[in-house]
């Protein structure tokens, strides 16, 4: 098989999985749209800190091809960006996104300022042929969650060197943490060890789905059904 065709097939497979309604994390039986993998999803954690005395609008993450050589990596003045894991750097994250794309299965937003997690997120994707698409996400607090300082957004979207995630605004003096949990990653170098380029991951179980539970009341044994509360870590 020609190497160009192989990479084209791997890209098409990843795109098909992303666009499929059946995409997402590995199921309980270990199956996935990629047919490979099984380890629990580990997040890419980006910390944004508005050190200025005023709110900063439209704070972007990503768009590696457009900003990797730009001043401040495209981050607005007054906002500091860092990675939330060890010695990893934001530059390294951008560089990796250009050669190892991934499908985000869960977007987790945290801030000590509760109102900050309600800021609108916009996902913009583009292609070198000029095609562009965007998706606006309006975060909503789960009425059954205990902590209002975080929001988990279960929505599949692709992150590569042309992808930008924009936060509508970061309030003055506020820090916000964005954790991107991949459902699938594409790494062509895996084939050197005889593995598939696309690897799937199981859910990190950040959000426990609501389940109906029944109990018997004292009024003649009438059964009442109510949803159980979701738990977010």
N, C-alpha and C positions, 0 to 999 in steps of 0.2 A: 504494500500500500504506500502510495506517495505521501511524504510527510505533510504536504500542503493539504491534501485531502483529509488526512487524519485530523489535523487541527480544525478544519472546517466542520467535520463531522462532530467533533467534541464540542465546538461552539454551538452548532445547531441543536445538539442534544441538551445542552445547558439552557439554551433559549426556549426550547420546547417545554422543558420542565418548569421554567419560570412562568411561561404563559399558560400552563395547564391549570385547570381548576383542581387537579389532583395533587398539586405540588405541596410542599411542606416538609415537616420533619419525618424521620423514620417512624413507622408505626410500631405498635407493641410487639409485633412479630418479627421486627427487624427489617421489614421491607421498605423500600424507598423508590422514588422515581429514578434515582441514579442506579439503584441496584448494588450499591457499594457503601461500605462504611458501617457505622453503628455506635461510634463513640459519642458522648454527650457534647452538644454544641458549646463552644467556649467563645465568649464575646470579644469583639474589638471595642475597646472602651476609649471614648474621646471626651476629655474634660475641657470645658470652655469657661473662662473666668473673666467677667466684665469688670475690669479694674478702674474704669472711668467713672466720672461722677454723673453720667447720664445714660439713659437706655441706648442700646445700639441695635439698629434695625437690620434685618436681612443678613444674618450671620451664616456663612456657608461652610459646609464640610465636604471634602472631596474635590471633584473636577481636576484630578491629578494632571491630566495632559495639559490643562490650561494654566495651572498655577504652580507646578512643582519647581519651576525656575523663577517664579515671580517673587517680588518683595513680600515678606510676611506670609507667603504661601496663600495669598488671597484672603487671609483673615483680616477683618476691619481693625483699624487703629483703636486701641483701648481694650481689646479682647486678647487674652492669652490662651493658647491652645497647647494641650499636652495629652499624652496617652496615660491611661489609668493603670497600666500594667508594667511594673518594674522599670527597666531602663529603655523600654521601647519608645520610639520617637514618632511624631506625626509625619515627618518626612518619610520614614520607613513605611508607614501605613500607606501613604500616597504612592510610593514607588511600587509596593506590593500590589496595590489595586490595579495598576496598569498591566500586570502580567498574570495575576491570579484573581480573577473575578469571583464573586460569590453571590448567592441568593440569600437575602436577609429574611429569616422566618419570623423574627420577633425584634421589635425596636423598643428598648426600655429607656425611659427618660426619668431622671431623678434630679431634684433640687431641694435644698433646705427651705427654699421659698416656694410654698405650695402653688402660688399663682403662676410661677414660671413654667411648670410642666403642662400648662394648658395652652401655651403658645402654639400657633399653627405651624406645621411642618410641611415643606414642599419638596417633593422629589422630582428632579429634572434629569432626563436622560437624552442623550443625543448620539448621533452617528456621524462619521466623517463625510457621509454623503449629504449632510445637511438636515436630515430628518431629526425632529425633536418631539419629545412627549413630556408631560408633567402630570403629577398627581398631588393634590392637596389633601393633607390629613389634619382633621380637627380633633385633637385629643379630648377624650371624655372620661371623667372619673367614673369608675365602676361603683354603683351605689352600694355594693356589698363589700367593697374593700375597706380595710381598716386604716390604711395610711394614705393620706392625700398628697404626700410629697413625691409620689412616683406614679407613672403610668406605663403600662405594658401594652404595646400596640401589635396585635397579631395580624400582620399583613405581609405577604410575600412580594419582595421587590429586588431587582438586580442592582448590584453595586460593582462598577468597574471604573476604569480611568476616565470615563466620560460622565459619570454620575455625580450629581450635586444634591446634597440634603441641606436645605436652608431652614433655619429657625427664624420665625418672623421677627422676634425681638428678644433681647436679653436685658433685663432690668439692671439699673445701676448697682454695682457692688454685688451682683448675684453670680453664683457659680451653677453650672448645669452639666450633668454627666449624661452622655448618650452612649448606650451600650447596644451594639449591633450583633445579634446572635445569628450566625449563619445556619441555614438549613442545608445548603450545599456549597461546596467550593470547587473551583476548577483550577487544577495545577498540572500543566503538561509534563512537568518533570517526574510525576508519579509513574509515568509509563516506562521510565528507565529501569524501574524495579519490577516491571511486568504488571502493574496495577492500572486501573482505569483512571483517566484524568479527572473525572467527576466523582466526588465523594459526598455521601449524604451523612447527616448527623441526627441523633435523637434529640428530642425536646429537652431544654434545660429545666422544664417544669417550674418556671417562674410564676406562671398563672395556673391555678387549678380550676378547671371548668366547673360551672355551677351544676349541681345534681339535685334532682327532686327528692325530697324525703317526706315520709308520711309519719304521722303520730296520731295516737288516739286521744281525743279530748275527754273531758269529764262530763260532757253534755250528752250522755247516752251512747258513747262510743263512736261518735261521728269521726271519720277519717279526714284529716286536713292535709293538703299537700303544700309545701313551701320550698323555695329554692334554698340550697345551702349556700353559705357565704364563700365567696372566692377568697383565696389567700395569696397575697403578693409579698414576695420576700424583698 
